């Protein structure tokens, strides 16, 4: 993806953050208080003057009580049943080089699928608020992944699939010398709770887990 396209995405994300804030009637100060992100940084993001990190986007979306995926979908995508690869929103964390592709189409279906490539020696952390009112499955597609869920460390290899527990601060870490690719499936809670579609997920296979 070219620099121009990345800059354009940053601007659309910033505009979406401003819209989410304004529809709630929040000032910059209020959003800063709720998210833990400084008022000055939020202002830069909204103007498209700063490329937000994954952690910043997770904190902002958590304050809005939506997922990071939902925030980016609202910024980038049109509704439709088919989302071709070249149309899938691609976002790169400016600090870690973490590459995030939103795979699933925008629709009323309460399921989101995200593909991530995490460079060797890098990690991405997310606050507990990112996991509220949502179920998550992490499936390693290539390489190895260390997933730290609160105080528990899961060592995962290619093919392993992990269902996350209650909301907790989490870290995705690549301790290997090659890129790790994994998929995150997110099931959003509806007004009546989690839909029965959860049973359609592949069987849960735990990676080797141990207390930190």
C-alpha positions as CSV (number, residue, x, y, z in Angstrom):
1,X,0.0,0.0,0.0
2,X,1.3,3.4,-0.9
3,X,2.0,6.2,1.6
4,X,-0.8,8.3,0.1
5,X,-3.3,5.5,0.7
6,X,-2.1,5.1,4.3
7,X,-2.3,8.8,4.9
8,X,-5.9,8.8,3.5
9,X,-6.8,5.9,5.8
10,X,-5.4,7.9,8.8
11,X,-7.6,10.8,7.8
12,X,-10.7,8.7,7.5
13,X,-10.0,7.1,10.9
14,X,-9.5,10.5,12.4
15,X,-12.8,11.7,10.9
16,X,-14.6,8.7,12.3
17,X,-13.2,9.2,15.8
18,X,-14.5,12.8,15.7
19,X,-17.9,11.6,14.5
20,X,-18.1,9.0,17.3
21,X,-17.1,11.6,19.8
22,X,-19.6,14.2,18.6
23,X,-22.6,11.9,18.3
24,X,-22.1,11.2,22.0
25,X,-21.9,14.9,22.8
26,X,-18.4,14.5,24.2
27,X,-15.7,17.2,24.3
28,X,-12.1,16.3,23.6
29,X,-11.5,16.5,27.3
30,X,-14.3,14.0,28.0
31,X,-13.0,11.5,25.5
32,X,-9.5,12.0,26.9
33,X,-10.8,11.2,30.4
34,X,-12.7,8.1,29.3
35,X,-9.9,6.7,27.0
36,X,-6.7,7.6,28.9
37,X,-5.4,9.2,25.6
38,X,-4.2,12.8,25.9
39,X,-6.5,15.6,24.6
40,X,-3.6,16.8,22.3
41,X,-3.1,13.3,20.8
42,X,-6.9,12.9,20.1
43,X,-6.9,16.3,18.4
44,X,-4.0,15.3,16.2
45,X,-5.7,12.0,15.3
46,X,-9.0,13.7,14.5
47,X,-7.2,16.1,12.2
48,X,-5.3,13.3,10.5
49,X,-2.0,14.7,11.6
50,X,-0.9,11.6,13.5
51,X,-0.9,7.9,12.7
52,X,-2.5,6.3,15.7
53,X,-0.9,3.1,17.1
54,X,-3.0,-0.1,17.7
55,X,-3.0,0.7,21.5
56,X,-4.4,4.2,21.0
57,X,-7.1,3.0,18.6
58,X,-8.0,0.2,21.1
59,X,-8.3,2.8,23.9
60,X,-10.4,5.1,21.9
61,X,-12.8,2.4,20.6
62,X,-13.0,1.0,24.1
63,X,-14.2,4.4,25.4
64,X,-16.9,4.4,22.6
65,X,-17.8,0.8,23.7
66,X,-17.2,-0.5,20.3
67,X,-14.4,-2.8,18.9
68,X,-11.4,-1.5,17.1
69,X,-12.7,-3.5,14.1
70,X,-16.0,-1.7,14.2
71,X,-14.3,1.7,14.4
72,X,-12.2,0.9,11.3
73,X,-15.1,-0.6,9.4
74,X,-17.1,2.5,9.9
75,X,-14.2,4.6,8.7
76,X,-13.4,2.6,5.6
77,X,-16.0,0.2,4.3
78,X,-19.3,0.1,2.5
79,X,-21.9,-2.6,3.1
80,X,-22.0,-5.6,0.7
81,X,-22.0,-9.4,0.8
82,X,-18.6,-9.8,-1.1
83,X,-15.4,-8.1,0.0
84,X,-12.6,-8.8,-2.3
85,X,-9.0,-8.9,-1.0
86,X,-8.0,-5.7,-2.7
87,X,-10.9,-3.9,-1.1
88,X,-10.2,-5.1,2.4
89,X,-9.1,-2.3,4.7
90,X,-5.4,-2.7,5.5
91,X,-3.8,-0.8,8.4
92,X,-0.2,-0.8,9.6
93,X,0.8,0.1,13.1
94,X,3.4,2.9,12.7
95,X,5.4,1.7,15.7
96,X,5.5,-2.1,15.4
97,X,4.8,-2.7,11.7
98,X,1.9,-4.9,12.8
99,X,-0.3,-5.3,9.6
100,X,-4.0,-5.6,10.1
101,X,-6.4,-6.6,7.4
102,X,-10.2,-6.6,8.0
103,X,-11.4,-9.6,6.0
104,X,-15.1,-9.9,6.6
105,X,-17.7,-7.7,4.8
106,X,-19.6,-5.0,6.6
107,X,-23.1,-6.4,7.4
108,X,-25.6,-7.1,10.2
109,X,-23.9,-10.4,10.9
110,X,-22.4,-10.1,14.4
111,X,-19.1,-11.7,13.3
112,X,-15.9,-10.0,12.3
113,X,-12.7,-11.7,10.9
114,X,-9.4,-10.0,11.1
115,X,-6.1,-11.2,9.6
116,X,-2.9,-10.0,11.3
117,X,0.8,-10.2,10.4
118,X,3.1,-9.5,13.4
119,X,6.8,-9.0,12.6
120,X,9.5,-11.0,14.5
121,X,10.4,-9.5,17.9
122,X,7.4,-7.3,18.1
123,X,4.3,-7.1,20.3
124,X,0.9,-5.4,20.3
125,X,-1.0,-4.8,23.6
126,X,-4.6,-4.0,24.1
127,X,-6.6,-2.9,27.2
128,X,-9.4,-5.0,28.7
129,X,-12.0,-2.6,27.3
130,X,-11.2,-3.9,23.8
131,X,-12.7,-7.2,24.8
132,X,-15.9,-6.1,26.5
133,X,-19.2,-7.5,25.2
134,X,-17.4,-9.5,22.6
135,X,-16.1,-13.1,22.2
136,X,-12.7,-13.6,20.6
137,X,-11.0,-16.6,18.9
138,X,-7.3,-16.4,18.0
139,X,-6.2,-18.9,15.3
140,X,-2.5,-19.1,14.4
141,X,-2.1,-19.5,10.6
142,X,1.7,-19.4,10.3
143,X,4.6,-19.3,12.7
144,X,4.3,-19.1,16.5
145,X,2.6,-16.6,18.8
146,X,2.8,-15.8,22.5
147,X,-0.5,-14.5,23.7
148,X,-0.6,-13.1,27.2
149,X,-4.0,-12.9,28.7
150,X,-3.9,-11.1,32.0
151,X,-1.4,-13.1,34.1
152,X,-1.6,-16.2,31.8
153,X,0.8,-16.9,29.0
154,X,-0.3,-19.1,26.0
155,X,2.4,-20.4,23.7
156,X,0.7,-21.1,20.4
157,X,1.9,-22.7,17.2
158,X,0.5,-23.0,13.7
159,X,-3.0,-24.4,13.7
160,X,-3.6,-23.7,17.4
161,X,-6.9,-21.9,18.2
162,X,-7.6,-20.1,21.5
163,X,-10.9,-18.8,22.9
164,X,-10.3,-15.8,25.1
165,X,-11.8,-15.6,28.6
166,X,-13.3,-12.6,30.4
167,X,-12.0,-9.2,29.4
168,X,-8.4,-8.6,30.4
169,X,-5.4,-6.7,29.3
170,X,-3.8,-8.7,26.5
171,X,-0.6,-8.8,24.5
172,X,0.2,-10.5,21.2
173,X,3.9,-11.2,21.1
174,X,6.1,-12.7,18.4
175,X,9.3,-14.0,20.1
176,X,10.4,-15.9,16.9
177,X,12.7,-14.9,14.1
178,X,10.0,-15.0,11.4
179,X,6.7,-13.2,10.9
180,X,3.6,-14.7,12.5
181,X,0.2,-14.6,10.8
182,X,-3.0,-15.2,12.7
183,X,-6.7,-14.6,12.5
184,X,-8.9,-13.1,15.1
185,X,-12.7,-13.9,14.9
186,X,-14.8,-11.5,16.9
187,X,-18.4,-12.3,17.9
188,X,-20.3,-9.1,18.9
189,X,-22.9,-9.3,21.6
190,X,-26.4,-8.4,20.4
191,X,-29.2,-6.8,22.5
192,X,-30.3,-10.3,23.5
193,X,-26.9,-11.6,24.3
194,X,-24.5,-13.7,22.2
195,X,-26.2,-15.4,19.3
196,X,-26.4,-19.2,18.9
197,X,-24.1,-18.8,15.9
198,X,-21.2,-19.2,18.4
199,X,-21.6,-22.9,18.1
200,X,-20.5,-22.7,14.4
201,X,-17.0,-21.7,15.4
202,X,-14.3,-24.4,15.0
203,X,-13.5,-26.5,18.1
204,X,-11.4,-24.8,20.7
205,X,-7.8,-26.1,20.8
206,X,-5.7,-24.6,23.5
207,X,-2.0,-23.8,23.0
208,X,0.4,-24.8,25.7
209,X,-0.5,-22.5,28.6
210,X,1.2,-21.7,31.8
211,X,1.1,-19.0,34.5
212,X,3.6,-16.2,33.9
